Amino acid sequence: MRISNILLMVIFPTTALAEWETNMPRGVTPTSEVAYDLHMLIFYITVVIGILVFSAMLYSIIYHRKSLGHEPAKFHESTKVEIIWTVIPFIILVGMAIPATKALIMMEDTRDSEITVKVTGYQWMWQYEYLEDDVSFFSKIDNESNVARRLGSNVDVKKVKNYLRNVDNAVVLPTNTKVRILLTANDVIHAWWVPELGGKKDAIPGFVNELWVDIKEPGTYRGQCAELCGKDHGFMPIVVHAVSKPEYYKWVGIQKTNKVAKNK
């Protein structure tokens, strides 16, 4: 590690952590934000507990050591102490369980969604079906990355834009719209995961899982299959383009026009 990086960590620890991306992303959906806030709440609770416990340990080790003449306390049991160390952890756990339960209930509530997208995992690609608009397409790793990943391709992958994280057909979703996503699979278990959108759900053959997203910021968000699904598991990226509602409906119209033209 370079000396400059070490100094950066000492002087600006928050900046260093952000550069290293050691924390989970806050995300751009209500579910990802509540997951991040809950994560940080539990983190700070554990930090406080850790500081108190280790401070007590260090104080006892330093000031109650045998070399200072201290003798160990002799007692068999204490009902008061046992009640205290039972009640306090119970209160802490309940305090953590309440916001966690609220977050889980909110994450599972797919009611009042405006758009439903069915996602089907295949070895090794995704199929997206917009149920209200009768739009369907497959999405797989883009050709440039697919060629570069092969042994003997002699392609410098550093020069391939978004290597292994790009697709031929991206998912397009509108911003500020509750979108219900149904997940299933055609062959083996897959998992649809885009970190900035929050949540990760398995796509299981013969079973339908669901999650929802409400993207607040336009942009491109990348993810991948997060369940080991075979030899090309690492080459199953996900790309979501979040656009405004007018742009989204314009895109839907283009897809329908292209579908009609292909059927002629």
C-alpha positions as CSV (number, residue, x, y, z in Angstrom):
1,M,0.0,0.0,0.0
2,R,1.3,3.4,-0.9
3,I,2.3,5.9,1.9
4,S,-0.1,8.4,0.5
5,N,-3.0,6.0,0.9
6,I,-2.1,5.3,4.5
7,L,-1.9,9.0,5.3
8,L,-5.3,9.5,3.6
9,M,-6.8,6.8,5.8
10,V,-5.4,8.4,8.9
11,I,-6.3,12.0,8.1
12,F,-9.6,11.5,6.2
13,P,-10.9,8.0,7.1
14,T,-14.3,8.7,5.6
15,T,-12.8,9.6,2.3
16,A,-10.6,6.6,2.3
17,L,-13.5,4.3,3.0
18,A,-15.5,5.9,0.2
19,E,-12.6,5.4,-2.2
20,W,-12.3,1.7,-1.2
21,E,-16.1,1.2,-1.4
22,T,-16.1,-0.8,1.8
23,N,-19.6,0.2,2.7
24,M,-22.8,-0.8,0.9
25,P,-24.3,1.8,-1.5
26,R,-27.2,4.0,-0.3
27,G,-29.0,3.4,-3.6
28,V,-31.7,5.3,-5.5
29,T,-34.9,3.5,-4.4
30,P,-36.9,3.7,-1.1
31,T,-36.0,0.0,-0.4
32,S,-32.3,0.5,-0.9
33,E,-32.3,3.7,1.3
34,V,-34.2,2.0,4.2
35,A,-31.8,-1.0,3.9
36,Y,-28.8,1.4,4.1
37,D,-30.2,3.4,7.0
38,L,-31.0,0.1,8.9
39,H,-27.5,-1.2,8.2
40,M,-25.9,2.0,9.6
41,L,-28.2,2.0,12.6
42,I,-27.2,-1.5,13.6
43,F,-23.6,-0.7,12.8
44,Y,-23.5,2.3,15.2
45,I,-25.3,0.2,17.9
46,T,-22.6,-2.5,17.6
47,V,-19.9,0.2,17.6
48,V,-21.2,1.6,20.9
49,I,-21.5,-1.9,22.4
50,G,-18.0,-2.7,21.3
51,I,-16.5,0.5,22.7
52,L,-18.2,-0.1,26.1
53,V,-17.3,-3.8,26.3
54,F,-13.6,-3.3,25.3
55,S,-13.2,-0.2,27.4
56,A,-14.4,-2.2,30.5
57,M,-12.1,-5.1,29.6
58,L,-9.0,-2.8,29.1
59,Y,-9.8,-0.9,32.3
60,S,-10.0,-4.1,34.3
61,I,-6.8,-5.5,32.7
62,I,-4.8,-2.3,33.4
63,Y,-6.1,-1.3,36.8
64,H,-7.1,-4.6,38.4
65,R,-4.1,-6.7,37.4
66,K,-2.4,-9.0,39.9
67,S,0.9,-7.0,39.8
68,L,-0.9,-4.1,41.5
69,G,-2.0,-6.4,44.3
70,H,-5.6,-6.9,43.3
71,E,-7.2,-10.1,44.4
72,P,-10.0,-11.7,42.3
73,A,-13.5,-11.3,43.6
74,K,-14.9,-14.5,45.1
75,F,-18.6,-15.0,44.5
76,H,-20.7,-17.9,43.3
77,E,-23.7,-16.2,41.6
78,S,-25.6,-12.9,41.6
79,T,-29.3,-12.7,40.7
80,K,-29.1,-9.0,40.1
81,V,-26.2,-9.3,37.6
82,E,-27.9,-12.1,35.8
83,I,-31.1,-10.0,35.4
84,I,-29.2,-7.0,34.2
85,W,-27.2,-8.9,31.5
86,T,-30.4,-10.6,30.4
87,V,-32.7,-7.5,30.3
88,I,-30.2,-5.1,28.6
89,P,-29.5,-7.4,25.6
90,F,-33.2,-8.1,25.3
91,I,-34.0,-4.3,25.1
92,I,-31.2,-3.8,22.5
93,L,-32.6,-6.7,20.4
94,V,-36.1,-5.4,20.5
95,G,-34.9,-1.9,19.7
96,M,-33.2,-3.4,16.6
97,A,-36.1,-5.7,15.7
98,I,-38.7,-2.9,15.4
99,P,-37.1,-0.9,12.6
100,A,-35.9,-4.1,10.9
101,T,-39.5,-5.5,10.9
102,K,-40.9,-2.2,9.5
103,A,-38.2,-2.3,6.8
104,L,-39.0,-5.9,5.8
105,I,-42.8,-5.2,5.6
106,M,-42.2,-2.2,3.4
107,M,-39.8,-4.1,1.1
108,E,-42.4,-6.9,0.6
109,D,-45.3,-4.5,-0.2
110,T,-45.7,-4.6,-4.0
111,R,-49.3,-3.2,-3.9
112,D,-50.2,-0.1,-6.0
113,S,-47.5,-0.8,-8.6
114,E,-48.0,0.9,-12.0
115,I,-45.8,-1.4,-14.1
116,T,-45.1,-5.1,-13.8
117,V,-42.0,-6.7,-15.4
118,K,-41.5,-10.4,-15.4
119,V,-37.9,-11.5,-15.3
120,T,-36.9,-15.0,-16.2
121,G,-33.4,-16.4,-15.7
122,Y,-31.8,-18.7,-18.3
123,Q,-28.4,-20.3,-18.6
124,W,-27.1,-17.6,-19.2
125,M,-29.2,-14.7,-20.0
126,W,-32.3,-12.8,-18.8
127,Q,-35.7,-12.5,-20.4
128,Y,-37.8,-9.4,-19.6
129,E,-41.5,-9.2,-20.3
130,Y,-43.5,-5.9,-19.7
131,L,-46.8,-7.4,-19.0
132,E,-49.0,-4.3,-19.4
133,D,-47.4,-3.3,-22.7
134,D,-46.8,-6.7,-24.3
135,V,-43.1,-6.0,-24.8
136,S,-40.6,-8.8,-24.4
137,F,-36.9,-9.3,-25.1
138,F,-33.8,-11.3,-24.1
139,S,-30.7,-9.6,-22.5
140,K,-27.3,-11.2,-22.5
141,I,-23.7,-10.1,-22.1
142,D,-22.6,-7.7,-24.9
143,N,-20.6,-9.1,-27.8
144,E,-17.4,-7.0,-27.0
145,S,-17.1,-8.4,-23.5
146,N,-18.1,-11.9,-24.7
147,V,-15.3,-12.0,-27.2
148,A,-12.7,-10.5,-24.8
149,R,-13.4,-13.0,-22.0
150,R,-12.5,-16.0,-24.1
151,L,-9.1,-17.6,-23.7
152,G,-6.7,-16.7,-26.5
153,S,-8.7,-13.7,-27.6
154,N,-5.7,-11.4,-27.1
155,V,-8.0,-8.6,-26.2
156,D,-6.9,-6.1,-23.6
157,V,-9.9,-6.2,-21.3
158,K,-8.9,-2.9,-19.7
159,K,-9.8,-1.3,-23.0
160,V,-13.3,-2.9,-23.1
161,K,-15.8,-0.4,-21.7
162,N,-17.8,-1.8,-18.8
163,Y,-16.1,-5.2,-19.2
164,L,-18.4,-8.1,-18.2
165,R,-20.9,-5.5,-17.0
166,N,-22.7,-4.6,-20.2
167,V,-25.5,-6.2,-22.2
168,D,-26.9,-6.1,-25.7
169,N,-30.4,-5.1,-24.5
170,A,-30.8,-3.1,-21.3
171,V,-33.9,-2.9,-19.1
172,V,-35.6,0.4,-19.4
173,L,-37.7,1.6,-16.4
174,P,-39.3,5.0,-15.6
175,T,-38.3,7.1,-12.7
176,N,-40.7,8.0,-9.8
177,T,-42.8,5.0,-10.7
178,K,-43.5,1.9,-8.6
179,V,-42.4,-1.1,-10.6
180,R,-43.3,-4.6,-9.6
181,I,-40.7,-7.2,-10.7
182,L,-41.7,-10.9,-10.9
183,L,-38.8,-13.3,-10.8
184,T,-38.6,-16.9,-12.0
185,A,-36.3,-19.2,-13.9
186,N,-36.4,-21.7,-16.8
187,D,-33.7,-24.1,-15.8
188,V,-31.7,-23.6,-12.5
189,I,-31.8,-21.1,-9.7
190,H,-30.6,-17.6,-10.6
191,A,-30.7,-14.3,-8.6
192,W,-31.5,-10.8,-9.9
193,W,-29.4,-8.2,-8.1
194,V,-28.7,-4.5,-8.8
195,P,-27.1,-3.0,-5.7
196,E,-28.2,0.6,-6.2
197,L,-31.9,-0.5,-6.6
198,G,-31.8,-2.5,-3.4
199,G,-32.9,-6.1,-2.7
200,K,-31.7,-9.4,-4.2
201,K,-34.2,-12.1,-5.0
202,D,-33.8,-15.6,-6.3
203,A,-35.3,-16.6,-9.6
204,I,-36.4,-20.2,-9.0
205,P,-37.9,-22.6,-11.6
206,G,-41.6,-23.2,-11.0
207,F,-41.8,-20.5,-8.4
208,V,-42.5,-16.7,-8.6
209,N,-40.7,-14.3,-6.3
210,E,-41.4,-10.6,-6.4
211,L,-39.8,-7.3,-5.4
212,W,-40.4,-3.7,-6.3
213,V,-38.4,-0.6,-7.2
214,D,-39.2,3.1,-7.4
215,I,-36.1,4.7,-8.9
216,K,-35.7,8.3,-7.9
217,E,-32.7,9.3,-10.0
218,P,-32.3,8.7,-13.8
219,G,-29.2,6.9,-14.8
220,T,-27.6,3.5,-15.6
221,Y,-27.5,0.9,-12.9
222,R,-25.5,-2.3,-13.2
223,G,-25.8,-5.7,-11.5
224,Q,-25.4,-9.4,-12.1
225,C,-26.7,-12.8,-11.3
226,A,-25.9,-13.4,-7.6
227,E,-26.6,-17.2,-7.5
228,L,-24.1,-19.7,-8.8
229,C,-26.0,-21.1,-11.8
230,G,-23.3,-22.9,-13.9
231,K,-20.1,-22.3,-15.8
232,D,-21.2,-18.9,-17.2
233,H,-22.6,-17.6,-14.0
234,G,-20.0,-14.8,-14.0
235,F,-21.1,-13.6,-17.5
236,M,-24.8,-12.8,-16.8
237,P,-24.8,-9.0,-16.2
238,I,-27.9,-6.8,-15.6
239,V,-28.2,-3.2,-16.9
240,V,-31.1,-1.0,-16.0
241,H,-31.6,2.4,-17.7
242,A,-33.8,4.7,-15.6
243,V,-35.4,7.4,-17.6
244,S,-38.2,9.9,-17.3
245,K,-41.8,8.7,-17.9
246,P,-42.1,10.4,-21.3
247,E,-38.8,8.8,-22.4
248,Y,-40.0,5.5,-21.1
249,Y,-43.3,5.5,-23.0
250,K,-41.5,6.7,-26.1
251,W,-39.2,3.6,-25.7
252,V,-42.2,1.3,-25.2
253,G,-43.8,2.7,-28.4
254,I,-40.6,2.0,-30.4
255,Q,-40.5,-1.6,-29.0
256,K,-44.1,-2.2,-30.1
257,T,-43.4,-0.7,-33.6
258,N,-40.4,-3.0,-34.0
259,K,-42.4,-6.0,-32.9
260,V,-45.1,-5.3,-35.5
261,A,-42.5,-4.8,-38.2
262,K,-40.9,-8.2,-37.3
263,N,-44.2,-10.0,-37.4
264,K,-45.0,-8.8,-40.9
